[in-house]
Amino acid sequence: ATVFGISPRMRLDLLVNEFVYKALTDKYITIFEREAVRNYIHIRDVALVFEWMIVNYDTHQNQIFNVGLSDTNINKQQLAEKIKEYISDLAITYSDYYKDPDKRDYIVSNKKIESLGWKPKYTIDDGICELLYAYQMIIKHNNRNFTNL
C-alpha cells in the first residue's frame, strides 16, 4: 500500500501527503488519470505491523503479507473528494492531456493478515486530519527544513 502520515522529514512525493499539502497551500489539485486505484496505509500502522510480525515471527516466517486499509482501495478522484471534506474551498480539476508517469493502478487484498488478527488502527481520515495539523505548523513557520523538497 502507499504510505501516508507525518514524519520528521515530510515525504511530499506520497500521494495522500502531496494532495493534502496542495489542497492546503494551493487550494487546488489537478489530477491526471483520476480512475487509477491505490491502497493506502498510515506510517504508524506500518510500524505496528512490523512489531506484530516480530512478535509472531516463529509462526509466520517466510510468509508474504499485503498490509493496507481494506476500505481504502480508492481512486485518485475519490481521494481528492475525501480531502475536500476537510478543505471545502478546494478546487479539483482533471486533465486528460497529460499522462501520469506513475502508472500504479491496483487493488490490494489484506485478508490474509487480517484473518490472523492484525488490523490497521489509523484511517485515511485520521491521516488527513494529522497532515492538516502538521502542515499548518510547517507553513506557519515557513520552514522548508521539514520537507523533502
N, C-alpha and C positions, 0 to 999 in steps of 0.2 A: 504494500500500500504506500501511497505518497504521505510522507510525514508532514505534520504541521505543528506549530506551537512556538513559544518564545524560547530564546537561548541567549547566552551572553554575547554571541555574535550572530545576530539575526540572519537567517537564510531567506533572502527575498527572491530566490530562484525557485522556491517551492510554491506550488500553485495557490494554496489557501493563504499562505503568508503574503504572497505577491498581490493577490486580489484584494485582501483586506487593506494592505498598505495603499494601493492605488485608490481604493474606494475612499479611504480617509483623507489622503493628501490631494488627489486629483479630482475626486468626486465623479469620475467616470472610468469605465473599463470597456475596452474594445476586445471582443472575443473572436478568435479565429477557430473554426471547426468546433462550433458550440455543442455538437452532439457527441464529442469524444468523452467517453466514460472513464472514470478512475475511482479507485477506492482510497480511503484516507485513514490515517491513524495519528493520534496525538503522541508527541515525543515522550510524554510521561508513561503512556501505555507501552511504548517500545521498551523503556527501561523496566517496567513492571513485568513484561513478558520474558525479558532476559533473566530477571530474578526468579520468576516462576520456573523457567527452564533449568536454571542452575539447581534449584531445589529438587526438581523432578528429573534430573539428568539420567540417573540409572534406568528409569522406566522408559524414557523417550529418546535416548541417544541414537544417533544415526537416522532420525526421522526428519522429515521436512514439513513445515507448517506455514500456511499463509496466516498473516496477522493483520487485521484491519477492522474497520467498523462495518459490520454486516448490513446495517441500514444506510450505509453511505456509499453505495455503488451509484454515483450520480454523475451526470454530465456537467460540462463547464457552465452551461446556461443555468442549470439548477443550483450550482454552487454560487454563482453571481446573484441569483434571486434570493438565496438564503442570506447572503451578506447584506442585501438590500433591506431585509427585515430589520437590520440593526442600523443601517445608514440610509434613511428613507429618501434623501436627496441624491442618491447615487444614480447616475445615468449609465445605462448599459447599452452598448451598440454591438452589432455583429457585422463581421466583414467576410465575404466570400471571395475577396480579391487577393487574399494572402493565405498561404498555407503555413500552418504552424510547423516549425521544424521538429518539434517534439511530437512524435507520432504515437505516443502511448494512448491506447484506447482498449480498455479491458474491464471485465467484471471479475471480482475475486470472491471465492467462497472461503469463509473462515470456519466452516462447520467442523473440520477435523479437530482444531484446537479447542473450539467451544464445546465440543462433545466431551472433552476431557475436564471441563470445569473452568477453563480460563476465559474470561470475557473482559473486554476493554472497559475502563471506568470513565473515560472522558469522551464526550460527544463532540461533534463538529460545532455545535452551538457553544459549548464550553471553550473551545479553541478560538472561535471568532471573538467572543467577549474578552478573553485573555489577551488576544492580539490587539484589539482595540485599545485596551487599557495600556498595554506596553508601548504601542506606537504613539499614543498621546504623550507619554512621558518622553520618548525619544524626540518627537517633533518639538515638544515644548522646549527642550534643551538644545534643539538643533544640532545634535551631536551625531555625526556620521560614524563615530568610532564604534557604535553599537551594531552596525550593519556590515554585510559583506560586499558593499558597493565600492 
